[in-house]
Amino acid sequence: MSTTRAHEQHARATRSGRTVDWHSARRRAHAEGRPLPGRPVELADAAGLVLAEDLVGLVPQPAFDTAAMDGYAVAGEGPWTVVGEVRAGSLRAGEAVAISTGAPVPAGALAVLPVEDTVRRSDEVAGADGAMPAPGRHIRRTGENSPAGEILAAAGSSVRPAMLGLAAAAGHDRLTVRPRPRVRLLVTGDELVTAGPGGAGRVRDALGPTLPPLVAALGGELVEAAHVRDSIDGLADAVRGGATTEIVLVTGSTSVGVTDHLHRLLRQVGARTVVDGVACRPGHPQLLAALTPGRWLIGLPGNPYAAIVAVHTLLAPLLAGLAGRPLPPLRRVPVSGTPQAVAGHTLLVPAAWDGDRLAVVPGHQPSDLRGVARADVLAVVDAEPGGTTILAL
């Protein structure tokens, strides 16, 4: 399709009232994604997911009085007689035991003297400066960090590596988390080839390699990727075949050309349109529709960079909503080299960090991946006052 024709269709769609602004499209997609039911998984499988329930401590932390330093647990006034290493029972005044960090502190201990702050002669140890330690010095008391029953992390929190350690220390072997939303990828286009260079009438598929890791990075689980021929029957069969996935992701077929069947298919199946066209460049012909309750179809433009813009506009917010995450945030940052956006439209261009500054990376036409391949973020440029925001890639 020519650029002129695409712009004419864009203008007609905008006048018809179907096209929504870019920020509204993101909010609509996020609102569609009601959090999936939680399920318990082993700690090792919870990383990167979102808590579906509060993480509550099963035991106090620490579970017993522990030494915070290697040294000597001492009782009463010094110097102290070393009566051994940590052992069962309690210390009497004037006694000390050698102790290691994390070991249980005997009952009756006044404090723990770090080994580097002591002088030992035979079986007697004293403070290096002769001063008495403050009561409780270098002893972590039972429940000092948190008592049993305390909420350690609220539902909706992302499970990062440190949270796995926190959960283990709190006595958990499993966590109840939101599962990754399942995604089925359908790449359309009879002109596409999947190996070797393209040629006359043949185009190397760039989205097939791009989208699977992008889906994973955004929190989705790609269960299948398939190429589909440009026919409405083939597309309908492929869409029906993904009935066990929350999201069907279709590339191409979103415009109004003779091989663009997606709108017709959605009408046939009675899908509910959420977004049909977004006032942004590139990526205007993108759509989101609800096929059935709990199942959606996202249509991406066939041009590679436009498709990546659409992924961040519709797929990323929908995945976040299904996972119980907030809408991916925008940060207001100065970006040099941003082109002027057209009134009523949002322009999305790749930008990269140069030290602590951001600059637009050349190469951001709808079919051009040069810019975004070298970018760190997408710069979101609105024509209205308010400056530029950035969206993490």
C-alpha positions as CSV (number, residue, x, y, z in Angstrom):
1,M,0.0,0.0,0.0
2,S,1.4,3.5,-0.9
3,T,2.2,6.0,1.8
4,T,-0.3,8.4,0.4
5,R,-3.1,5.9,0.4
6,A,-2.2,4.8,4.0
7,H,-2.4,8.5,5.1
8,E,-5.7,9.0,3.4
9,Q,-7.2,5.9,5.1
10,H,-5.7,7.1,8.4
11,A,-7.4,10.5,7.9
12,R,-10.8,8.8,7.1
13,A,-10.5,6.6,10.2
14,T,-9.7,9.6,12.4
15,R,-12.7,11.5,11.0
16,S,-15.0,8.5,11.6
17,G,-14.2,8.7,15.3
18,R,-12.9,5.2,15.6
19,T,-9.3,6.2,16.2
20,V,-8.3,6.9,19.8
21,D,-5.4,8.8,21.1
22,W,-2.3,6.9,22.1
23,H,-2.5,7.4,25.9
24,S,-6.2,6.4,25.9
25,A,-5.4,3.2,23.9
26,R,-2.9,2.2,26.6
27,R,-5.3,2.8,29.4
28,R,-8.1,0.9,27.6
29,A,-5.8,-2.1,27.0
30,H,-4.7,-2.1,30.7
31,A,-8.3,-1.9,32.0
32,E,-9.2,-4.9,29.9
33,G,-6.8,-7.1,31.7
34,R,-8.4,-8.1,34.9
35,P,-5.7,-10.0,37.0
36,L,-5.6,-13.8,36.4
37,P,-6.4,-16.1,39.3
38,G,-3.4,-16.8,41.5
39,R,-1.8,-20.2,41.8
40,P,0.9,-21.6,44.1
41,V,4.3,-22.3,42.6
42,E,7.7,-23.3,43.9
43,L,9.9,-20.4,44.9
44,A,12.3,-21.0,42.0
45,D,9.3,-20.7,39.6
46,A,8.0,-17.5,41.1
47,A,10.7,-15.1,40.0
48,G,9.5,-12.4,37.7
49,L,5.8,-13.0,38.5
50,V,3.4,-11.0,40.7
51,L,2.1,-11.9,44.2
52,A,-1.5,-12.8,44.1
53,E,-1.7,-12.9,47.9
54,D,0.1,-11.0,50.7
55,L,3.4,-12.6,51.7
56,V,3.1,-13.2,55.4
57,G,5.9,-14.3,57.7
58,L,5.3,-17.8,59.1
59,V,8.1,-17.4,61.8
60,P,9.7,-14.4,63.4
61,Q,12.9,-13.1,61.8
62,P,15.3,-13.9,63.3
63,A,13.6,-17.0,64.7
64,F,16.0,-16.8,67.8
65,D,18.5,-14.4,69.3
66,T,21.5,-14.6,66.9
67,A,25.0,-13.1,66.9
68,A,25.5,-10.3,64.4
69,M,29.3,-10.6,64.5
70,D,32.0,-13.3,64.9
71,G,33.4,-12.9,68.4
72,Y,32.5,-13.8,71.9
73,A,29.1,-13.9,73.7
74,V,29.8,-12.5,77.1
75,A,27.8,-12.4,80.4
76,G,28.3,-9.9,83.3
77,E,31.4,-7.9,83.7
78,G,34.8,-8.7,82.1
79,P,37.3,-9.9,81.7
80,W,35.5,-13.2,80.9
81,T,36.6,-16.8,81.1
82,V,36.1,-18.6,77.8
83,V,34.2,-21.7,78.6
84,G,34.0,-23.0,75.0
85,E,32.1,-22.4,71.8
86,V,28.3,-21.9,71.5
87,R,26.6,-24.6,73.4
88,A,23.3,-25.5,74.9
89,G,22.4,-23.9,78.2
90,S,23.1,-20.4,79.5
91,L,26.1,-18.3,80.5
92,R,26.9,-17.2,84.0
93,A,28.3,-13.9,84.9
94,G,32.0,-13.7,84.0
95,E,31.8,-16.4,81.3
96,A,32.1,-16.1,77.5
97,V,31.8,-18.5,74.6
98,A,33.2,-18.1,71.1
99,I,30.4,-17.5,68.6
100,S,30.0,-17.0,64.9
101,T,27.7,-14.7,63.0
102,G,24.2,-16.2,62.8
103,A,24.7,-18.6,65.7
104,P,22.2,-18.7,68.5
105,V,23.2,-16.5,71.5
106,P,23.1,-18.4,74.8
107,A,20.6,-17.2,77.4
108,G,22.2,-14.8,79.9
109,A,24.5,-13.2,77.3
110,L,24.9,-9.5,77.8
111,A,26.4,-8.8,74.4
112,V,28.6,-10.1,71.6
113,L,32.1,-8.7,71.4
114,P,33.6,-8.7,67.9
115,V,36.8,-10.7,67.8
116,E,38.7,-7.8,66.4
117,D,37.7,-5.8,69.5
118,T,39.0,-8.3,72.0
119,V,42.3,-9.4,73.6
120,R,42.6,-13.1,74.5
121,R,45.1,-14.7,76.8
122,S,44.8,-18.4,77.4
123,D,41.2,-19.0,78.4
124,E,40.5,-15.4,79.3
125,V,39.1,-12.7,76.9
126,A,38.7,-9.0,77.5
127,G,37.7,-6.0,75.6
128,A,40.6,-4.4,73.7
129,D,39.8,-1.0,75.3
130,G,38.7,-2.4,78.6
131,A,35.3,-0.8,78.2
132,M,32.1,-2.8,78.9
133,P,29.9,-3.4,75.8
134,A,26.4,-1.9,75.8
135,P,23.7,-4.4,76.7
136,G,22.4,-6.2,73.6
137,R,25.3,-5.0,71.4
138,H,25.7,-7.1,68.2
139,I,22.8,-9.4,69.2
140,R,19.8,-9.7,66.8
141,R,16.8,-10.3,69.0
142,T,14.0,-12.7,68.1
143,G,11.5,-11.0,65.7
144,E,13.7,-7.9,65.5
145,N,13.3,-7.7,61.7
146,S,9.7,-8.9,61.7
147,P,7.4,-10.8,64.0
148,A,5.4,-13.9,62.8
149,G,2.3,-12.9,61.0
150,E,3.6,-9.6,59.7
151,I,2.9,-8.8,56.0
152,L,6.3,-8.7,54.3
153,A,5.1,-7.9,50.8
154,A,1.6,-6.9,49.6
155,A,-0.3,-8.7,46.9
156,G,0.6,-7.1,43.6
157,S,4.3,-6.9,44.4
158,S,6.7,-8.1,41.8
159,V,8.7,-11.2,42.8
160,R,12.3,-10.1,42.4
161,P,15.3,-12.3,43.5
162,A,15.5,-10.7,47.0
163,M,11.9,-11.5,47.6
164,L,12.6,-15.2,47.1
165,G,15.2,-15.0,49.9
166,L,12.7,-13.1,52.1
167,A,10.0,-15.7,51.5
168,A,12.4,-18.6,52.3
169,A,13.6,-16.9,55.5
170,A,10.0,-16.4,56.4
171,G,9.3,-20.2,56.2
172,H,7.8,-20.4,52.7
173,D,8.5,-23.1,50.1
174,R,5.9,-21.8,47.6
175,L,4.3,-18.5,46.7
176,T,0.8,-17.8,45.3
177,V,1.4,-15.7,42.1
178,R,-0.4,-14.6,39.0
179,P,0.7,-16.8,36.1
180,R,2.2,-15.4,32.9
181,P,-0.6,-14.7,30.4
182,R,-0.3,-17.1,27.5
183,V,0.2,-15.7,24.0
184,R,-0.2,-17.3,20.6
185,L,1.6,-15.5,17.7
186,L,0.3,-15.6,14.2
187,V,2.4,-14.0,11.5
188,T,0.5,-13.3,8.3
189,G,1.9,-12.6,4.8
190,D,2.3,-14.8,1.8
191,E,5.2,-12.7,0.7
192,L,7.3,-13.6,3.8
193,V,10.2,-16.0,3.8
194,T,11.8,-17.3,7.0
195,A,15.3,-18.1,5.9
196,G,17.9,-16.5,3.6
197,P,17.6,-13.1,2.0
198,G,14.4,-11.7,0.4
199,G,14.1,-10.9,-3.3
200,A,11.6,-9.7,-5.8
201,G,8.2,-10.1,-4.3
202,R,9.7,-11.9,-1.3
203,V,10.3,-10.3,2.1
204,R,12.3,-11.8,4.9
205,D,10.2,-12.1,8.0
206,A,11.6,-9.7,10.7
207,L,8.7,-10.0,13.2
208,G,8.9,-13.8,13.7
209,P,12.4,-13.5,15.4
210,T,11.5,-10.2,17.1
211,L,8.2,-10.8,18.9
212,P,8.9,-14.0,20.9
213,P,11.6,-12.5,23.2
214,L,9.7,-9.3,23.3
215,V,6.6,-11.1,24.6
216,A,8.7,-12.8,27.2
217,A,10.3,-9.6,28.3
218,L,6.9,-8.0,28.8
219,G,5.8,-10.9,31.0
220,G,3.9,-13.1,28.6
221,E,4.3,-16.8,27.9
222,L,4.5,-17.6,24.2
223,V,2.9,-21.0,23.7
224,E,3.1,-21.1,19.9
225,A,4.3,-19.1,16.9
226,A,3.0,-19.9,13.4
227,H,2.9,-18.4,9.9
228,V,-0.5,-18.1,8.4
229,R,-1.5,-17.7,4.8
230,D,-3.3,-14.6,3.6
231,S,-6.9,-16.1,3.5
232,I,-9.7,-15.4,5.9
233,D,-10.4,-19.2,6.3
234,G,-6.7,-19.8,7.2
235,L,-6.7,-16.9,9.6
236,A,-10.0,-18.0,11.2
237,D,-8.7,-21.6,11.7
238,A,-5.5,-20.3,13.3
239,V,-7.4,-17.9,15.7
240,R,-9.8,-20.7,16.7
241,G,-6.8,-23.0,17.4
242,G,-5.5,-20.8,20.2
243,A,-8.6,-21.2,22.4
244,T,-6.4,-22.1,25.5
245,T,-4.5,-18.8,25.3
246,E,-5.5,-15.5,26.8
247,I,-4.1,-13.5,23.9
248,V,-3.9,-14.1,20.1
249,L,-1.3,-11.8,18.6
250,V,-1.6,-11.3,14.8
251,T,0.9,-9.4,12.6
252,G,-0.3,-7.7,9.4
253,S,-3.9,-8.0,8.1
254,T,-5.0,-5.0,10.2
255,S,-5.5,-2.5,7.4
256,V,-8.1,-2.5,4.7
257,G,-6.3,-4.0,1.7
258,V,-7.5,-7.0,-0.2
259,T,-5.4,-9.4,1.9
260,D,-6.3,-7.7,5.2
261,H,-8.9,-10.0,6.6
262,L,-8.8,-9.3,10.3
263,H,-11.7,-6.8,10.6
264,R,-14.0,-9.1,8.6
265,L,-13.1,-12.0,10.8
266,L,-13.7,-10.1,14.0
267,R,-17.2,-9.1,12.6
268,Q,-17.9,-12.7,11.8
269,V,-17.1,-14.0,15.3
270,G,-18.9,-11.1,17.0
271,A,-15.8,-9.8,18.7
272,R,-16.1,-6.7,20.9
273,T,-13.8,-4.0,19.7
274,V,-11.8,-2.2,22.4
275,V,-9.4,-0.2,20.2
276,D,-9.5,0.1,16.4
277,G,-6.8,2.5,15.3
278,V,-4.6,4.7,17.4
279,A,-3.7,8.3,16.6
280,C,0.1,7.6,16.6
281,R,2.9,7.4,14.1
282,P,4.0,4.8,13.3
283,G,1.5,2.1,14.2
284,H,-1.9,3.7,13.5
285,P,-3.6,0.4,12.1
286,Q,-3.5,-1.6,15.4
287,L,-6.4,-3.1,17.1
288,L,-7.5,-4.8,20.3
289,A,-10.7,-6.9,20.4
290,A,-12.3,-9.2,23.0
291,L,-13.0,-12.6,21.3
292,T,-14.7,-14.1,24.4
293,P,-14.6,-13.3,28.1
294,G,-11.0,-13.7,29.1
295,R,-9.6,-14.0,25.6
296,W,-8.4,-11.2,23.4
297,L,-6.9,-10.6,19.9
298,I,-4.3,-7.9,19.2
299,G,-3.7,-7.0,15.6
300,L,-0.3,-5.5,14.8
301,P,0.7,-3.6,11.7
302,G,2.9,-5.6,9.3
303,N,5.7,-3.0,9.2
304,P,8.2,-4.1,11.8
305,Y,8.8,-0.8,13.7
306,A,5.1,0.0,13.6
307,A,4.4,-3.4,15.1
308,I,6.9,-2.8,17.9
309,V,5.2,0.5,18.7
310,A,1.8,-1.3,18.7
311,V,3.2,-4.0,21.1
312,H,4.1,-1.3,23.6
313,T,0.8,0.5,23.0
314,L,-1.6,-2.5,23.4
315,L,0.1,-5.8,24.3
316,A,2.3,-4.5,27.2
317,P,-0.6,-2.8,29.0
318,L,-2.9,-5.8,28.5
319,L,-0.2,-8.2,29.8
320,A,0.4,-5.9,32.8
321,G,-3.3,-5.8,33.6
322,L,-3.6,-9.6,33.4
323,A,-0.6,-10.1,35.7
324,G,-1.9,-7.6,38.3
325,R,0.8,-5.0,37.5
326,P,0.2,-1.3,37.1
327,L,0.2,0.4,33.7
328,P,3.9,0.6,32.5
329,P,5.0,4.1,33.6
330,L,6.1,7.0,31.5
331,R,9.0,9.2,32.7
332,R,9.4,12.8,31.7
333,V,12.9,13.3,30.4
334,P,14.5,15.8,28.0
335,V,15.3,14.1,24.7
336,S,17.4,15.9,22.1
337,G,16.6,15.6,18.4
338,T,12.8,14.9,18.7
339,P,10.9,15.7,15.6
340,Q,7.7,17.8,15.7
341,A,4.5,15.7,16.2
342,V,1.4,16.4,14.1
343,A,-1.4,17.9,16.0
344,G,-3.7,15.3,17.5
345,H,-1.1,12.5,17.1
346,T,1.6,11.0,19.2
347,L,4.9,10.3,17.6
348,L,7.1,7.4,18.9
349,V,10.7,7.5,18.1
350,P,13.7,5.4,19.3
351,A,16.2,7.1,21.7
352,A,19.4,6.1,23.3
353,W,21.3,7.2,26.4
354,D,24.6,9.1,25.9
355,G,25.8,9.3,29.5
356,D,22.9,11.0,31.4
357,R,21.3,12.4,28.2
358,L,18.9,11.0,25.7
359,A,19.0,11.5,22.0
360,V,16.8,10.3,19.1
361,V,18.3,7.5,17.1
362,P,17.9,7.9,13.3
363,G,15.9,5.3,11.4
364,H,12.3,5.2,12.6
365,Q,10.2,4.8,9.5
366,P,7.4,2.2,10.0
367,S,9.4,-0.5,8.2
368,D,12.8,0.5,9.5
369,L,14.3,-1.4,12.5
370,R,17.7,0.4,12.5
371,G,16.7,2.9,15.1
372,V,14.8,0.8,17.6
373,A,17.5,-2.0,17.3
374,R,20.0,0.5,18.8
375,A,17.6,2.3,21.2
376,D,17.3,2.1,24.9
377,V,13.8,3.6,25.1
378,L,10.9,5.0,23.0
379,A,10.5,8.7,23.2
380,V,6.8,9.6,23.3
381,V,6.3,13.0,21.6
382,D,2.9,14.7,21.8
383,A,2.1,17.8,19.8
384,E,0.3,19.4,22.8
385,P,2.4,21.2,25.4
386,G,3.8,19.0,28.2
387,G,7.2,17.9,26.8
388,T,8.5,14.4,26.0
389,T,8.1,11.3,28.0
390,I,9.9,8.0,27.6
391,L,8.8,4.4,27.7
392,A,11.2,1.6,28.6
393,L,11.8,-0.9,25.8
